[in-house]
Amino acid sequence: MNNHSIEELFPVVDEDGNTISTAPRHICHDGQSKLLHPVVHLHILNDTGELFLQKRAMTKDLLPGKWDTSVGGHLAPGETVEEALAREAEEEIGLNNPGCRFVKKYIWESPSERELVYSFIAVTNKLPVVNRNEIDEGKFWTFKEIEYNIGKGIFTPNFEYEFKILQTSVIRNKL
């Protein structure tokens, strides 16, 4: 049996999010195909305005050991954005129905992949419980701590990009 025989399949979508096919994870992340595939991101804030971040597991194929959004994951074929968001929040940090609000949909391209990102935010005082099979650790950060560490190589590039969106369009204007 080879490494790809039980590999996860991702939906491949157009820029509007309509599924056009499926492809294995390794093809979507190979740095060459740039097949657009959908992901969900959830940013968890507590009532004091701190943002929960996860440290990506060292076993991840992309950006292991980097701090990232509270929750992040790929949609499965046939799964809605809302279903994926609920599944990932439960799997990664043990939160059920944290009252998510949509922030933005955008395309993120890195040297390894191209994603259609559906970004959400939730404010909750439920303490996230880190699933060590999914992520190495998690903690709340102040905005000042995040701002101080931007550009120092400890966060994923996608998180740094999305943090700017959160600062300008959501956190300072709507919460």
C-alpha positions in Angstrom: 0.0 0.0 0.0 1.4 3.4 -1.0 1.2 6.7 1.0 -1.5 8.1 -1.2 -3.9 5.1 -1.0 -5.8 6.5 2.0 -5.2 10.1 1.3 -7.7 12.8 2.0 -9.6 14.2 -1.0 -10.3 17.9 -1.3 -13.0 19.6 -3.4 -11.6 21.7 -6.2 -13.6 24.9 -6.7 -13.9 27.9 -8.9 -13.4 31.4 -7.5 -17.1 31.5 -6.5 -16.8 28.3 -4.4 -18.6 26.0 -6.8 -17.2 22.5 -6.8 -15.8 21.5 -10.2 -13.9 18.3 -9.2 -11.9 16.6 -6.4 -8.2 16.0 -6.0 -5.9 14.3 -3.5 -4.3 16.4 -0.8 -0.8 15.9 -2.1 -1.8 17.2 -5.5 -3.4 20.3 -4.0 -0.3 21.0 -1.9 2.3 20.1 -4.5 3.3 23.7 -5.3 2.6 23.1 -9.0 -1.1 22.3 -9.6 -2.4 25.4 -7.7 -5.8 23.7 -7.7 -8.1 26.1 -5.7 -9.6 24.3 -2.7 -11.8 25.6 0.1 -10.8 26.0 3.7 -12.4 27.5 6.8 -10.7 29.7 9.4 -12.2 30.7 12.7 -10.7 33.4 15.0 -11.7 33.0 18.6 -11.7 36.1 20.9 -12.4 36.1 24.6 -14.4 39.0 26.2 -11.1 40.8 27.0 -10.2 41.0 23.3 -7.5 38.4 23.3 -7.2 36.2 20.3 -6.7 32.4 20.7 -4.0 31.0 18.3 -3.0 27.4 17.7 0.6 26.2 17.2 0.5 23.9 14.2 1.6 20.3 14.9 5.1 19.4 13.8 3.6 16.6 11.8 1.7 19.0 9.4 2.8 18.9 5.8 2.7 22.7 5.5 4.1 25.2 8.0 4.7 22.9 11.0 5.4 24.6 14.3 4.0 28.0 13.2 1.3 29.9 15.1 -1.9 30.2 13.2 -5.7 30.9 13.3 -7.7 29.5 16.2 -9.2 26.9 13.9 -8.4 26.0 10.3 -9.2 23.2 8.0 -10.2 21.9 4.6 -13.7 21.2 3.5 -14.4 17.6 2.6 -16.2 16.8 -0.7 -19.9 17.5 -0.3 -19.5 19.3 3.0 -20.8 22.9 3.4 -18.7 25.7 4.8 -20.8 25.7 7.9 -20.5 21.9 8.4 -16.7 22.2 8.0 -16.5 25.1 10.4 -18.4 23.2 13.1 -16.4 20.0 12.5 -13.1 21.7 12.7 -14.0 23.8 15.8 -15.0 20.6 17.6 -12.0 18.5 16.3 -9.3 21.1 17.0 -10.3 23.0 20.1 -13.5 21.2 21.4 -15.9 24.1 20.8 -19.5 23.4 19.8 -21.5 26.2 18.2 -19.4 29.2 19.3 -21.7 31.7 17.5 -19.6 32.4 14.4 -19.9 35.4 12.3 -18.7 35.6 8.7 -15.8 38.0 8.1 -14.5 37.5 4.5 -14.0 35.1 1.6 -10.7 35.5 -0.3 -8.1 33.6 -2.3 -4.8 32.9 -0.6 -1.9 31.7 -2.7 1.4 30.4 -1.3 4.3 28.6 -2.9 2.6 25.3 -2.0 -1.1 25.8 -2.6 -4.0 28.0 -3.6 -7.0 28.2 -1.2 -10.4 29.8 -1.1 -10.6 30.9 2.5 -13.9 31.4 4.4 -12.9 33.4 7.4 -15.1 33.7 10.6 -14.9 35.2 14.0 -16.5 34.2 17.4 -16.4 35.8 20.8 -16.7 33.3 23.6 -15.5 32.7 27.1 -15.5 29.0 26.7 -12.0 27.8 27.1 -10.7 26.1 24.0 -9.4 22.5 24.7 -6.5 21.7 22.4 -6.7 18.4 20.7 -3.0 17.3 20.7 -3.6 15.0 17.7 -4.5 18.1 15.7 -2.3 20.9 17.1 0.7 21.2 19.4 -0.6 23.9 21.7 -2.9 26.9 21.9 -3.0 30.1 23.9 -4.6 33.6 24.0 -2.5 36.5 22.7 -3.1 40.2 23.1 -3.2 42.2 19.9 0.0 44.0 21.1 1.8 40.7 21.4 0.7 39.7 17.9 1.6 43.0 16.4 5.0 42.9 18.1 5.7 39.4 16.5 4.4 40.1 13.0 7.2 39.5 10.5 9.4 37.5 12.8 8.7 34.1 11.3 6.6 32.7 14.2 3.2 33.0 12.5 2.0 31.6 9.2 2.0 34.1 6.4 -1.7 33.5 5.9 -2.4 34.3 9.6 -0.4 37.6 9.3 -2.4 38.6 6.2 -5.7 37.7 7.9 -4.8 39.4 11.1 -4.7 42.7 9.2 -8.1 42.1 7.9 -9.4 41.3 11.4 -7.8 44.5 12.8 -9.3 46.8 10.1 -12.6 45.4 9.1 -13.9 43.6 12.2 -12.3 44.0 15.6 -11.8 47.8 15.6 -15.0 48.6 13.8 -17.6 46.1 14.7 -16.9 44.4 18.0 
